[in-house]
Amino acid sequence: MFQSLDELLKILNPQIVGSLKRAIELGKWPNGVAITAEQKMLCAEAVAHWEQQHTDPKSRMGVVPPKSNPCANKHGDDESSITWIDS
């Protein structure tokens, strides 16, 4: 059908990209047919390329913005004690 990813990218629009994202998330196409691992990979690549050209970085698939506070505490004590409860 398409000879290259570039040809596919030319026909993509927000609605098609949304459908591809849903297929990736749910593991199936809108008609209920399971998406293969290869299809999932190709859809993710197409969505990533399209978003790179058409969206701002904060709204792209897979982007996690940096936290204002790091997860580790400031005292360098990375371990917490665990209290086991017998059931």
PDB file with SEQRES, HELIX, SHEET and CRYST1 records, atoms N, CA, C and O in Angstrom:
SEQRES   1 A   87  MET PHE GLN SER LEU ASP GLU LEU LEU LYS ILE LEU ASN          
SEQRES   2 A   87  PRO GLN ILE VAL GLY SER LEU LYS ARG ALA ILE GLU LEU          
SEQRES   3 A   87  GLY LYS TRP PRO ASN GLY VAL ALA ILE THR ALA GLU GLN          
SEQRES   4 A   87  LYS MET LEU CYS ALA GLU ALA VAL ALA HIS TRP GLU GLN          
SEQRES   5 A   87  GLN HIS THR ASP PRO LYS SER ARG MET GLY VAL VAL PRO          
SEQRES   6 A   87  PRO LYS SER ASN PRO CYS ALA ASN LYS HIS GLY ASP ASP          
SEQRES   7 A   87  GLU SER SER ILE THR TRP ILE ASP SER                          
HELIX    1 AA1 LEU A    5  ILE A   11  1                                   7    
HELIX    2 AA2 PRO A   14  LEU A   26  1                                  13    
HELIX    3 AA3 ALA A   37  HIS A   54  1                                  18    
HELIX    4 AA4 PRO A   57  SER A   59  5                                   3    
CRYST1    1.000    1.000    1.000  90.00  90.00  90.00 P 1           1          
ATOM      1  N   MET A   1       0.823  -1.186   0.000  1.00  0.00           N  
ATOM      2  CA  MET A   1       0.000   0.000   0.000  1.00  0.00           C  
ATOM      3  C   MET A   1       0.871   1.255   0.000  1.00  0.00           C  
ATOM      4  O   MET A   1       0.749   2.094  -0.893  1.00  0.00           O  
ATOM      5  N   PHE A   2       1.746   1.388   0.992  1.00  0.00           N  
ATOM      6  CA  PHE A   2       2.660   2.529   1.061  1.00  0.00           C  
ATOM      7  C   PHE A   2       4.075   2.034   0.813  1.00  0.00           C  
ATOM      8  O   PHE A   2       4.470   0.976   1.304  1.00  0.00           O  
ATOM      9  N   GLN A   3       4.827   2.801   0.054  1.00  0.00           N  
ATOM     10  CA  GLN A   3       6.196   2.418  -0.268  1.00  0.00           C  
ATOM     11  C   GLN A   3       7.185   2.886   0.791  1.00  0.00           C  
ATOM     12  O   GLN A   3       8.296   2.364   0.886  1.00  0.00           O  
ATOM     13  N   SER A   4       6.776   3.877   1.592  1.00  0.00           N  
ATOM     14  CA  SER A   4       7.688   4.383   2.615  1.00  0.00           C  
ATOM     15  C   SER A   4       6.900   5.000   3.760  1.00  0.00           C  
ATOM     16  O   SER A   4       5.712   5.295   3.632  1.00  0.00           O  
ATOM     17  N   LEU A   5       7.582   5.187   4.873  1.00  0.00           N  
ATOM     18  CA  LEU A   5       6.973   5.845   6.018  1.00  0.00           C  
ATOM     19  C   LEU A   5       6.596   7.277   5.657  1.00  0.00           C  
ATOM     20  O   LEU A   5       5.580   7.786   6.132  1.00  0.00           O  
ATOM     21  N   ASP A   6       7.395   7.929   4.828  1.00  0.00           N  
ATOM     22  CA  ASP A   6       7.105   9.306   4.415  1.00  0.00           C  
ATOM     23  C   ASP A   6       5.762   9.407   3.694  1.00  0.00           C  
ATOM     24  O   ASP A   6       5.019  10.366   3.902  1.00  0.00           O  
ATOM     25  N   GLU A   7       5.449   8.429   2.852  1.00  0.00           N  
ATOM     26  CA  GLU A   7       4.154   8.429   2.166  1.00  0.00           C  
ATOM     27  C   GLU A   7       3.012   8.304   3.169  1.00  0.00           C  
ATOM     28  O   GLU A   7       1.991   8.980   3.044  1.00  0.00           O  
ATOM     29  N   LEU A   8       3.188   7.445   4.153  1.00  0.00           N  
ATOM     30  CA  LEU A   8       2.173   7.279   5.186  1.00  0.00           C  
ATOM     31  C   LEU A   8       2.012   8.566   5.986  1.00  0.00           C  
ATOM     32  O   LEU A   8       0.890   8.979   6.279  1.00  0.00           O  
ATOM     33  N   LEU A   9       3.115   9.192   6.336  1.00  0.00           N  
ATOM     34  CA  LEU A   9       3.062  10.415   7.137  1.00  0.00           C  
ATOM     35  C   LEU A   9       2.316  11.533   6.418  1.00  0.00           C  
ATOM     36  O   LEU A   9       1.714  12.386   7.071  1.00  0.00           O  
ATOM     37  N   LYS A  10       2.343  11.545   5.105  1.00  0.00           N  
ATOM     38  CA  LYS A  10       1.671  12.597   4.332  1.00  0.00           C  
ATOM     39  C   LYS A  10       0.156  12.545   4.480  1.00  0.00           C  
ATOM     40  O   LYS A  10      -0.503  13.579   4.369  1.00  0.00           O  
ATOM     41  N   ILE A  11      -0.410  11.373   4.727  1.00  0.00           N  
ATOM     42  CA  ILE A  11      -1.868  11.270   4.830  1.00  0.00           C  
ATOM     43  C   ILE A  11      -2.373  11.360   6.272  1.00  0.00           C  
ATOM     44  O   ILE A  11      -3.581  11.435   6.499  1.00  0.00           O  
ATOM     45  N   LEU A  12      -1.466  11.354   7.240  1.00  0.00           N  
ATOM     46  CA  LEU A  12      -1.893  11.384   8.636  1.00  0.00           C  
ATOM     47  C   LEU A  12      -2.502  12.730   8.989  1.00  0.00           C  
ATOM     48  O   LEU A  12      -2.079  13.775   8.496  1.00  0.00           O  
ATOM     49  N   ASN A  13      -3.505  12.676   9.856  1.00  0.00           N  
ATOM     50  CA  ASN A  13      -4.124  13.869  10.419  1.00  0.00           C  
ATOM     51  C   ASN A  13      -4.414  13.567  11.885  1.00  0.00           C  
ATOM     52  O   ASN A  13      -4.232  12.428  12.316  1.00  0.00           O  
ATOM     53  N   PRO A  14      -4.858  14.546  12.660  1.00  0.00           N  
ATOM     54  CA  PRO A  14      -5.084  14.290  14.093  1.00  0.00           C  
ATOM     55  C   PRO A  14      -6.039  13.129  14.377  1.00  0.00           C  
ATOM     56  O   PRO A  14      -5.841  12.396  15.346  1.00  0.00           O  
ATOM     57  N   GLN A  15      -7.062  12.953  13.552  1.00  0.00           N  
ATOM     58  CA  GLN A  15      -8.013  11.862  13.786  1.00  0.00           C  
ATOM     59  C   GLN A  15      -7.359  10.501  13.560  1.00  0.00           C  
ATOM     60  O   GLN A  15      -7.557   9.579  14.351  1.00  0.00           O  
ATOM     61  N   ILE A  16      -6.588  10.372  12.496  1.00  0.00           N  
ATOM     62  CA  ILE A  16      -5.914   9.102  12.212  1.00  0.00           C  
ATOM     63  C   ILE A  16      -4.873   8.806  13.286  1.00  0.00           C  
ATOM     64  O   ILE A  16      -4.750   7.668  13.737  1.00  0.00           O  
ATOM     65  N   VAL A  17      -4.128   9.823  13.693  1.00  0.00           N  
ATOM     66  CA  VAL A  17      -3.120   9.638  14.742  1.00  0.00           C  
ATOM     67  C   VAL A  17      -3.796   9.200  16.038  1.00  0.00           C  
ATOM     68  O   VAL A  17      -3.288   8.323  16.736  1.00  0.00           O  
ATOM     69  N   GLY A  18      -4.940   9.806  16.364  1.00  0.00           N  
ATOM     70  CA  GLY A  18      -5.690   9.400  17.554  1.00  0.00           C  
ATOM     71  C   GLY A  18      -6.122   7.948  17.479  1.00  0.00           C  
ATOM     72  O   GLY A  18      -6.063   7.226  18.474  1.00  0.00           O  
ATOM     73  N   SER A  19      -6.554   7.519  16.306  1.00  0.00           N  
ATOM     74  CA  SER A  19      -6.952   6.125  16.115  1.00  0.00           C  
ATOM     75  C   SER A  19      -5.760   5.185  16.273  1.00  0.00           C  
ATOM     76  O   SER A  19      -5.883   4.114  16.868  1.00  0.00           O  
ATOM     77  N   LEU A  20      -4.608   5.588  15.741  1.00  0.00           N  
ATOM     78  CA  LEU A  20      -3.396   4.772  15.896  1.00  0.00           C  
ATOM     79  C   LEU A  20      -2.989   4.677  17.365  1.00  0.00           C  
ATOM     80  O   LEU A  20      -2.598   3.607  17.832  1.00  0.00           O  
ATOM     81  N   LYS A  21      -3.079   5.785  18.092  1.00  0.00           N  
ATOM     82  CA  LYS A  21      -2.740   5.769  19.524  1.00  0.00           C  
ATOM     83  C   LYS A  21      -3.657   4.824  20.289  1.00  0.00           C  
ATOM     84  O   LYS A  21      -3.198   4.058  21.135  1.00  0.00           O  
ATOM     85  N   ARG A  22      -4.960   4.879  19.990  1.00  0.00           N  
ATOM     86  CA  ARG A  22      -5.903   3.982  20.665  1.00  0.00           C  
ATOM     87  C   ARG A  22      -5.589   2.522  20.351  1.00  0.00           C  
ATOM     88  O   ARG A  22      -5.675   1.663  21.228  1.00  0.00           O  
ATOM     89  N   ALA A  23      -5.226   2.244  19.103  1.00  0.00           N  
ATOM     90  CA  ALA A  23      -4.870   0.870  18.729  1.00  0.00           C  
ATOM     91  C   ALA A  23      -3.648   0.400  19.507  1.00  0.00           C  
ATOM     92  O   ALA A  23      -3.595  -0.745  19.956  1.00  0.00           O  
ATOM     93  N   ILE A  24      -2.665   1.286  19.667  1.00  0.00           N  
ATOM     94  CA  ILE A  24      -1.463   0.945  20.433  1.00  0.00           C  
ATOM     95  C   ILE A  24      -1.825   0.679  21.887  1.00  0.00           C  
ATOM     96  O   ILE A  24      -1.370  -0.305  22.472  1.00  0.00           O  
ATOM     97  N   GLU A  25      -2.645   1.555  22.476  1.00  0.00           N  
ATOM     98  CA  GLU A  25      -3.017   1.434  23.888  1.00  0.00           C  
ATOM     99  C   GLU A  25      -3.845   0.186  24.164  1.00  0.00           C  
ATOM    100  O   GLU A  25      -3.602  -0.524  25.141  1.00  0.00           O  
ATOM    101  N   LEU A  26      -4.827  -0.081  23.299  1.00  0.00           N  
ATOM    102  CA  LEU A  26      -5.759  -1.183  23.540  1.00  0.00           C  
ATOM    103  C   LEU A  26      -5.291  -2.523  22.984  1.00  0.00           C  
ATOM    104  O   LEU A  26      -5.781  -3.576  23.392  1.00  0.00           O  
ATOM    105  N   GLY A  27      -4.343  -2.480  22.053  1.00  0.00           N  
ATOM    106  CA  GLY A  27      -3.866  -3.715  21.448  1.00  0.00           C  
ATOM    107  C   GLY A  27      -4.796  -4.275  20.392  1.00  0.00           C  
ATOM    108  O   GLY A  27      -4.697  -5.445  20.022  1.00  0.00           O  
ATOM    109  N   LYS A  28      -5.710  -3.429  19.903  1.00  0.00           N  
ATOM    110  CA  LYS A  28      -6.628  -3.863  18.847  1.00  0.00           C  
ATOM    111  C   LYS A  28      -7.069  -2.664  18.021  1.00  0.00           C  
ATOM    112  O   LYS A  28      -7.023  -1.519  18.473  1.00  0.00           O  
ATOM    113  N   TRP A  29      -7.495  -2.957  16.802  1.00  0.00           N  
ATOM    114  CA  TRP A  29      -8.003  -1.933  15.897  1.00  0.00           C  
ATOM    115  C   TRP A  29      -9.430  -1.577  16.297  1.00  0.00           C  
ATOM    116  O   TRP A  29     -10.054  -2.314  17.061  1.00  0.00           O  
ATOM    117  N   PRO A  30      -9.960  -0.461  15.796  1.00  0.00           N  
ATOM    118  CA  PRO A  30     -11.338  -0.085  16.141  1.00  0.00           C  
ATOM    119  C   PRO A  30     -12.376  -1.160  15.810  1.00  0.00           C  
ATOM    120  O   PRO A  30     -13.433  -1.203  16.438  1.00  0.00           O  
ATOM    121  N   ASN A  31     -12.092  -2.030  14.833  1.00  0.00           N  
ATOM    122  CA  ASN A  31     -13.038  -3.103  14.492  1.00  0.00           C  
ATOM    123  C   ASN A  31     -12.880  -4.339  15.384  1.00  0.00           C  
ATOM    124  O   ASN A  31     -13.566  -5.341  15.182  1.00  0.00           O  
ATOM    125  N   GLY A  32     -11.972  -4.268  16.374  1.00  0.00           N  
ATOM    126  CA  GLY A  32     -11.802  -5.363  17.323  1.00  0.00           C  
ATOM    127  C   GLY A  32     -10.717  -6.361  16.978  1.00  0.00           C  
ATOM    128  O   GLY A  32     -10.406  -7.227  17.796  1.00  0.00           O  
ATOM    129  N   VAL A  33     -10.132  -6.268  15.796  1.00  0.00           N  
ATOM    130  CA  VAL A  33      -9.066  -7.186  15.385  1.00  0.00           C  
ATOM    131  C   VAL A  33      -7.790  -6.845  16.150  1.00  0.00           C  
ATOM    132  O   VAL A  33      -7.411  -5.679  16.254  1.00  0.00           O  
ATOM    133  N   ALA A  34      -7.134  -7.870  16.681  1.00  0.00           N  
ATOM    134  CA  ALA A  34      -5.906  -7.660  17.459  1.00  0.00           C  
ATOM    135  C   ALA A  34      -4.812  -7.057  16.585  1.00  0.00           C  
ATOM    136  O   ALA A  34      -4.678  -7.398  15.410  1.00  0.00           O  
ATOM    137  N   ILE A  35      -4.042  -6.163  17.173  1.00  0.00           N  
ATOM    138  CA  ILE A  35      -2.918  -5.536  16.475  1.00  0.00           C  
ATOM    139  C   ILE A  35      -1.678  -6.402  16.709  1.00  0.00           C  
ATOM    140  O   ILE A  35      -1.424  -6.834  17.834  1.00  0.00           O  
ATOM    141  N   THR A  36      -0.921  -6.650  15.662  1.00  0.00           N  
ATOM    142  CA  THR A  36       0.283  -7.476  15.799  1.00  0.00           C  
ATOM    143  C   THR A  36       1.415  -6.647  16.397  1.00  0.00           C  
ATOM    144  O   THR A  36       1.350  -5.419  16.428  1.00  0.00           O  
ATOM    145  N   ALA A  37       2.439  -7.327  16.864  1.00  0.00           N  
ATOM    146  CA  ALA A  37       3.603  -6.627  17.426  1.00  0.00           C  
ATOM    147  C   ALA A  37       4.246  -5.725  16.373  1.00  0.00           C  
ATOM    148  O   ALA A  37       4.664  -4.608  16.677  1.00  0.00           O  
ATOM    149  N   GLU A  38       4.323  -6.213  15.139  1.00  0.00           N  
ATOM    150  CA  GLU A  38       4.909  -5.404  14.064  1.00  0.00           C  
ATOM    151  C   GLU A  38       4.049  -4.176  13.768  1.00  0.00           C  
ATOM    152  O   GLU A  38       4.577  -3.082  13.568  1.00  0.00           O  
ATOM    153  N   GLN A  39       2.718  -4.355  13.740  1.00  0.00           N  
ATOM    154  CA  GLN A  39       1.826  -3.225  13.509  1.00  0.00           C  
ATOM    155  C   GLN A  39       1.937  -2.200  14.635  1.00  0.00           C  
ATOM    156  O   GLN A  39       1.932  -0.993  14.397  1.00  0.00           O  
ATOM    157  N   LYS A  40       2.037  -2.703  15.859  1.00  0.00           N  
ATOM    158  CA  LYS A  40       2.160  -1.811  17.011  1.00  0.00           C  
ATOM    159  C   LYS A  40       3.430  -0.972  16.903  1.00  0.00           C  
ATOM    160  O   LYS A  40       3.409   0.231  17.164  1.00  0.00           O  
ATOM    161  N   MET A  41       4.525  -1.604  16.522  1.00  0.00           N  
ATOM    162  CA  MET A  41       5.794  -0.901  16.379  1.00  0.00           C  
ATOM    163  C   MET A  41       5.710   0.147  15.265  1.00  0.00           C  
ATOM    164  O   MET A  41       6.158   1.280  15.443  1.00  0.00           O  
ATOM    165  N   LEU A  42       5.137  -0.230  14.117  1.00  0.00           N  
ATOM    166  CA  LEU A  42       5.023   0.701  13.002  1.00  0.00           C  
ATOM    167  C   LEU A  42       4.087   1.862  13.328  1.00  0.00           C  
ATOM    168  O   LEU A  42       4.358   3.001  12.948  1.00  0.00           O  
ATOM    169  N   CYS A  43       2.995   1.581  14.025  1.00  0.00           N  
ATOM    170  CA  CYS A  43       2.073   2.648  14.426  1.00  0.00           C  
ATOM    171  C   CYS A  43       2.757   3.618  15.378  1.00  0.00           C  
ATOM    172  O   CYS A  43       2.614   4.833  15.240  1.00  0.00           O  
ATOM    173  N   ALA A  44       3.496   3.086  16.340  1.00  0.00           N  
ATOM    174  CA  ALA A  44       4.205   3.940  17.294  1.00  0.00           C  
ATOM    175  C   ALA A  44       5.233   4.811  16.582  1.00  0.00           C  
ATOM    176  O   ALA A  44       5.393   5.986  16.915  1.00  0.00           O  
ATOM    177  N   GLU A  45       5.922   4.244  15.612  1.00  0.00           N  
ATOM    178  CA  GLU A  45       6.905   5.014  14.851  1.00  0.00           C  
ATOM    179  C   GLU A  45       6.223   6.116  14.045  1.00  0.00           C  
ATOM    180  O   GLU A  45       6.706   7.248  14.007  1.00  0.00           O  
ATOM    181  N   ALA A  46       5.107   5.793  13.405  1.00  0.00           N  
ATOM    182  CA  ALA A  46       4.376   6.791  12.624  1.00  0.00           C  
ATOM    183  C   ALA A  46       3.854   7.911  13.515  1.00  0.00           C  
ATOM    184  O   ALA A  46       3.955   9.086  13.163  1.00  0.00           O  
ATOM    185  N   VAL A  47       3.292   7.549  14.675  1.00  0.00           N  
ATOM    186  CA  VAL A  47       2.783   8.558  15.604  1.00  0.00           C  
ATOM    187  C   VAL A  47       3.919   9.446  16.098  1.00  0.00           C  
ATOM    188  O   VAL A  47       3.772  10.668  16.149  1.00  0.00           O  
ATOM    189  N   ALA A  48       5.043   8.849  16.459  1.00  0.00           N  
ATOM    190  CA  ALA A  48       6.183   9.630  16.954  1.00  0.00           C  
ATOM    191  C   ALA A  48       6.688  10.601  15.888  1.00  0.00           C  
ATOM    192  O   ALA A  48       6.968  11.761  16.191  1.00  0.00           O  
ATOM    193  N   HIS A  49       6.805  10.141  14.652  1.00  0.00           N  
ATOM    194  CA  HIS A  49       7.253  11.022  13.562  1.00  0.00           C  
ATOM    195  C   HIS A  49       6.257  12.155  13.333  1.00  0.00           C  
ATOM    196  O   HIS A  49       6.648  13.311  13.174  1.00  0.00           O  
ATOM    197  N   TRP A  50       4.969  11.818  13.317  1.00  0.00           N  
ATOM    198  CA  TRP A  50       3.941  12.831  13.073  1.00  0.00           C  
ATOM    199  C   TRP A  50       3.936  13.867  14.198  1.00  0.00           C  
ATOM    200  O   TRP A  50       3.876  15.070  13.943  1.00  0.00           O  
ATOM    201  N   GLU A  51       3.999  13.390  15.446  1.00  0.00           N  
ATOM    202  CA  GLU A  51       3.999  14.314  16.579  1.00  0.00           C  
ATOM    203  C   GLU A  51       5.232  15.205  16.577  1.00  0.00           C  
ATOM    204  O   GLU A  51       5.151  16.368  16.971  1.00  0.00           O  
ATOM    205  N   GLN A  52       6.354  14.686  16.146  1.00  0.00           N  
ATOM    206  CA  GLN A  52       7.587  15.475  16.074  1.00  0.00           C  
ATOM    207  C   GLN A  52       7.390  16.694  15.177  1.00  0.00           C  
ATOM    208  O   GLN A  52       7.930  17.765  15.453  1.00  0.00           O  
ATOM    209  N   GLN A  53       6.625  16.535  14.118  1.00  0.00           N  
ATOM    210  CA  GLN A  53       6.422  17.613  13.155  1.00  0.00           C  
ATOM    211  C   GLN A  53       5.229  18.507  13.474  1.00  0.00           C  
ATOM    212  O   GLN A  53       5.201  19.660  13.044  1.00  0.00           O  
ATOM    213  N   HIS A  54       4.239  18.002  14.219  1.00  0.00           N  
ATOM    214  CA  HIS A  54       2.975  18.721  14.356  1.00  0.00           C  
ATOM    215  C   HIS A  54       2.572  19.110  15.775  1.00  0.00           C  
ATOM    216  O   HIS A  54       1.568  19.801  15.946  1.00  0.00           O  
ATOM    217  N   THR A  55       3.307  18.697  16.786  1.00  0.00           N  
ATOM    218  CA  THR A  55       2.905  19.029  18.158  1.00  0.00           C  
ATOM    219  C   THR A  55       4.079  19.591  18.943  1.00  0.00           C  
ATOM    220  O   THR A  55       5.238  19.432  18.562  1.00  0.00           O  
ATOM    221  N   ASP A  56       3.754  20.250  20.043  1.00  0.00           N  
ATOM    222  CA  ASP A  56       4.814  20.749  20.919  1.00  0.00           C  
ATOM    223  C   ASP A  56       5.325  19.595  21.785  1.00  0.00           C  
ATOM    224  O   ASP A  56       4.603  18.623  22.006  1.00  0.00           O  
ATOM    225  N   PRO A  57       6.549  19.695  22.271  1.00  0.00           N  
ATOM    226  CA  PRO A  57       7.165  18.573  23.006  1.00  0.00           C  
ATOM    227  C   PRO A  57       6.361  18.074  24.202  1.00  0.00           C  
ATOM    228  O   PRO A  57       6.368  16.873  24.474  1.00  0.00           O  
ATOM    229  N   LYS A  58       5.671  18.948  24.922  1.00  0.00           N  
ATOM    230  CA  LYS A  58       4.955  18.529  26.129  1.00  0.00           C  
ATOM    231  C   LYS A  58       3.754  17.640  25.841  1.00  0.00           C  
ATOM    232  O   LYS A  58       3.326  16.886  26.715  1.00  0.00           O  
ATOM    233  N   SER A  59       3.207  17.712  24.643  1.00  0.00           N  
ATOM    234  CA  SER A  59       2.013  16.921  24.344  1.00  0.00           C  
ATOM    235  C   SER A  59       2.311  15.676  23.521  1.00  0.00           C  
ATOM    236  O   SER A  59       1.383  15.016  23.052  1.00  0.00           O  
ATOM    237  N   ARG A  60       3.564  15.346  23.339  1.00  0.00           N  
ATOM    238  CA  ARG A  60       3.937  14.181  22.536  1.00  0.00           C  
ATOM    239  C   ARG A  60       3.788  12.887  23.317  1.00  0.00           C  
ATOM    240  O   ARG A  60       3.887  12.862  24.543  1.00  0.00           O  
ATOM    241  N   MET A  61       3.546  11.808  22.572  1.00  0.00           N  
ATOM    242  CA  MET A  61       3.403  10.485  23.161  1.00  0.00           C  
ATOM    243  C   MET A  61       4.693  10.087  23.871  1.00  0.00           C  
ATOM    244  O   MET A  61       5.777  10.198  23.298  1.00  0.00           O  
ATOM    245  N   GLY A  62       4.581   9.627  25.106  1.00  0.00           N  
ATOM    246  CA  GLY A  62       5.742   9.113  25.822  1.00  0.00           C  
ATOM    247  C   GLY A  62       6.592  10.149  26.510  1.00  0.00           C  
ATOM    248  O   GLY A  62       7.615   9.801  27.099  1.00  0.00           O  
ATOM    249  N   VAL A  63       6.208  11.420  26.462  1.00  0.00           N  
ATOM    250  CA  VAL A  63       7.008  12.463  27.093  1.00  0.00           C  
ATOM    251  C   VAL A  63       6.559  12.635  28.536  1.00  0.00           C  
ATOM    252  O   VAL A  63       5.381  12.874  28.804  1.00  0.00           O  
ATOM    253  N   VAL A  64       7.498  12.513  29.458  1.00  0.00           N  
ATOM    254  CA  VAL A  64       7.223  12.729  30.868  1.00  0.00           C  
ATOM    255  C   VAL A  64       7.992  13.974  31.285  1.00  0.00           C  
ATOM    256  O   VAL A  64       9.223  13.973  31.284  1.00  0.00           O  
ATOM    257  N   PRO A  65       7.267  15.047  31.645  1.00  0.00           N  
ATOM    258  CA  PRO A  65       7.975  16.273  32.013  1.00  0.00           C  
ATOM    259  C   PRO A  65       8.785  16.083  33.289  1.00  0.00           C  
ATOM    260  O   PRO A  65       8.407  15.284  34.146  1.00  0.00           O  
ATOM    261  N   PRO A  66       9.889  16.803  33.426  1.00  0.00           N  
ATOM    262  CA  PRO A  66      10.702  16.671  34.635  1.00  0.00           C  
ATOM    263  C   PRO A  66       9.939  17.165  35.862  1.00  0.00           C  
ATOM    264  O   PRO A  66       9.124  18.083  35.776  1.00  0.00           O  
ATOM    265  N   LYS A  67      10.218  16.541  36.996  1.00  0.00           N  
ATOM    266  CA  LYS A  67       9.571  16.926  38.248  1.00  0.00           C  
ATOM    267  C   LYS A  67      10.277  18.130  38.847  1.00  0.00           C  
ATOM    268  O   LYS A  67      11.480  18.315  38.661  1.00  0.00           O  
ATOM    269  N   SER A  68       9.520  18.946  39.568  1.00  0.00           N  
ATOM    270  CA  SER A  68      10.134  20.095  40.223  1.00  0.00           C  
ATOM    271  C   SER A  68      10.956  19.651  41.433  1.00  0.00           C  
ATOM    272  O   SER A  68      11.946  20.296  41.781  1.00  0.00           O  
ATOM    273  N   ASN A  69      10.551  18.551  42.075  1.00  0.00           N  
ATOM    274  CA  ASN A  69      11.293  17.998  43.210  1.00  0.00           C  
ATOM    275  C   ASN A  69      11.724  16.576  42.861  1.00  0.00           C  
ATOM    276  O   ASN A  69      10.913  15.788  42.375  1.00  0.00           O  
ATOM    277  N   PRO A  70      12.983  16.243  43.100  1.00  0.00           N  
ATOM    278  CA  PRO A  70      13.421  14.877  42.804  1.00  0.00           C  
ATOM    279  C   PRO A  70      12.758  13.878  43.746  1.00  0.00           C  
ATOM    280  O   PRO A  70      12.264  14.248  44.810  1.00  0.00           O  
ATOM    281  N   CYS A  71      12.753  12.629  43.350  1.00  0.00           N  
ATOM    282  CA  CYS A  71      12.124  11.580  44.155  1.00  0.00           C  
ATOM    283  C   CYS A  71      12.910  11.262  45.425  1.00  0.00           C  
ATOM    284  O   CYS A  71      12.312  10.981  46.464  1.00  0.00           O  
ATOM    285  N   ALA A  72      14.232  11.302  45.359  1.00  0.00           N  
ATOM    286  CA  ALA A  72      15.058  10.979  46.523  1.00  0.00           C  
ATOM    287  C   ALA A  72      14.993  12.116  47.535  1.00  0.00           C  
ATOM    288  O   ALA A  72      14.851  13.286  47.180  1.00  0.00           O  
ATOM    289  N   ASN A  73      15.101  11.737  48.807  1.00  0.00           N  
ATOM    290  CA  ASN A  73      15.085  12.802  49.804  1.00  0.00           C  
ATOM    291  C   ASN A  73      16.432  13.518  49.836  1.00  0.00           C  
ATOM    292  O   ASN A  73      17.416  13.028  49.283  1.00  0.00           O  
ATOM    293  N   LYS A  74      16.469  14.647  50.468  1.00  0.00           N  
ATOM    294  CA  LYS A  74      17.649  15.508  50.432  1.00  0.00           C  
ATOM    295  C   LYS A  74      18.765  15.049  51.362  1.00  0.00           C  
ATOM    296  O   LYS A  74      19.879  15.566  51.284  1.00  0.00           O  
ATOM    297  N   HIS A  75      18.490  14.097  52.234  1.00  0.00           N  
ATOM    298  CA  HIS A  75      19.486  13.664  53.215  1.00  0.00           C  
ATOM    299  C   HIS A  75      20.320  12.492  52.723  1.00  0.00           C  
ATOM    300  O   HIS A  75      21.209  12.034  53.441  1.00  0.00           O  
ATOM    301  N   GLY A  76      20.061  12.002  51.541  1.00  0.00           N  
ATOM    302  CA  GLY A  76      20.840  10.890  51.006  1.00  0.00           C  
ATOM    303  C   GLY A  76      20.404   9.534  51.527  1.00  0.00           C  
ATOM    304  O   GLY A  76      21.004   8.520  51.170  1.00  0.00           O  
ATOM    305  N   ASP A  77      19.379   9.491  52.359  1.00  0.00           N  
ATOM    306  CA  ASP A  77      18.876   8.231  52.892  1.00  0.00           C  
ATOM    307  C   ASP A  77      17.831   7.688  51.923  1.00  0.00           C  
ATOM    308  O   ASP A  77      16.660   8.063  51.986  1.00  0.00           O  
ATOM    309  N   ASP A  78      18.260   6.807  51.033  1.00  0.00           N  
ATOM    310  CA  ASP A  78      17.369   6.303  50.000  1.00  0.00           C  
ATOM    311  C   ASP A  78      16.519   5.131  50.468  1.00  0.00           C  
ATOM    312  O   ASP A  78      15.591   4.731  49.766  1.00  0.00           O  
ATOM    313  N   GLU A  79      16.811   4.578  51.627  1.00  0.00           N  
ATOM    314  CA  GLU A  79      16.074   3.411  52.080  1.00  0.00           C  
ATOM    315  C   GLU A  79      15.108   3.785  53.185  1.00  0.00           C  
ATOM    316  O   GLU A  79      15.409   4.618  54.040  1.00  0.00           O  
ATOM    317  N   SER A  80      13.946   3.160  53.155  1.00  0.00           N  
ATOM    318  CA  SER A  80      12.947   3.336  54.196  1.00  0.00           C  
ATOM    319  C   SER A  80      12.797   2.010  54.919  1.00  0.00           C  
ATOM    320  O   SER A  80      12.967   0.947  54.323  1.00  0.00           O  
ATOM    321  N   SER A  81      12.481   2.075  56.199  1.00  0.00           N  
ATOM    322  CA  SER A  81      12.282   0.829  56.935  1.00  0.00           C  
ATOM    323  C   SER A  81      10.899   0.274  56.613  1.00  0.00           C  
ATOM    324  O   SER A  81       9.953   1.020  56.359  1.00  0.00           O  
ATOM    325  N   ILE A  82      10.806  -1.050  56.629  1.00  0.00           N  
ATOM    326  CA  ILE A  82       9.549  -1.728  56.343  1.00  0.00           C  
ATOM    327  C   ILE A  82       9.106  -2.437  57.607  1.00  0.00           C  
ATOM    328  O   ILE A  82       9.899  -3.110  58.264  1.00  0.00           O  
ATOM    329  N   THR A  83       7.847  -2.285  57.940  1.00  0.00           N  
ATOM    330  CA  THR A  83       7.279  -2.973  59.085  1.00  0.00           C  
ATOM    331  C   THR A  83       6.396  -4.094  58.567  1.00  0.00           C  
ATOM    332  O   THR A  83       5.399  -3.850  57.887  1.00  0.00           O  
ATOM    333  N   TRP A  84       6.770  -5.337  58.896  1.00  0.00           N  
ATOM    334  CA  TRP A  84       6.003  -6.487  58.447  1.00  0.00           C  
ATOM    335  C   TRP A  84       4.866  -6.747  59.416  1.00  0.00           C  
ATOM    336  O   TRP A  84       5.049  -6.675  60.631  1.00  0.00           O  
ATOM    337  N   ILE A  85       3.710  -7.046  58.886  1.00  0.00           N  
ATOM    338  CA  ILE A  85       2.538  -7.323  59.706  1.00  0.00           C  
ATOM    339  C   ILE A  85       2.122  -8.761  59.447  1.00  0.00           C  
ATOM    340  O   ILE A  85       1.902  -9.155  58.301  1.00  0.00           O  
ATOM    341  N   ASP A  86       2.014  -9.551  60.526  1.00  0.00           N  
ATOM    342  CA  ASP A  86       1.560 -10.931  60.376  1.00  0.00           C  
ATOM    343  C   ASP A  86       0.057 -10.934  60.157  1.00  0.00           C  
ATOM    344  O   ASP A  86      -0.690 -10.215  60.821  1.00  0.00           O  
ATOM    345  N   SER A  87      -0.368 -11.763  59.207  1.00  0.00           N  
ATOM    346  CA  SER A  87      -1.812 -11.819  58.945  1.00  0.00           C  
ATOM    347  C   SER A  87      -2.425 -13.079  59.478  1.00  0.00           C  
ATOM    348  O   SER A  87      -3.631 -13.285  59.341  1.00  0.00           O  
TER     349      SER A  87                                                      
END                                                                             
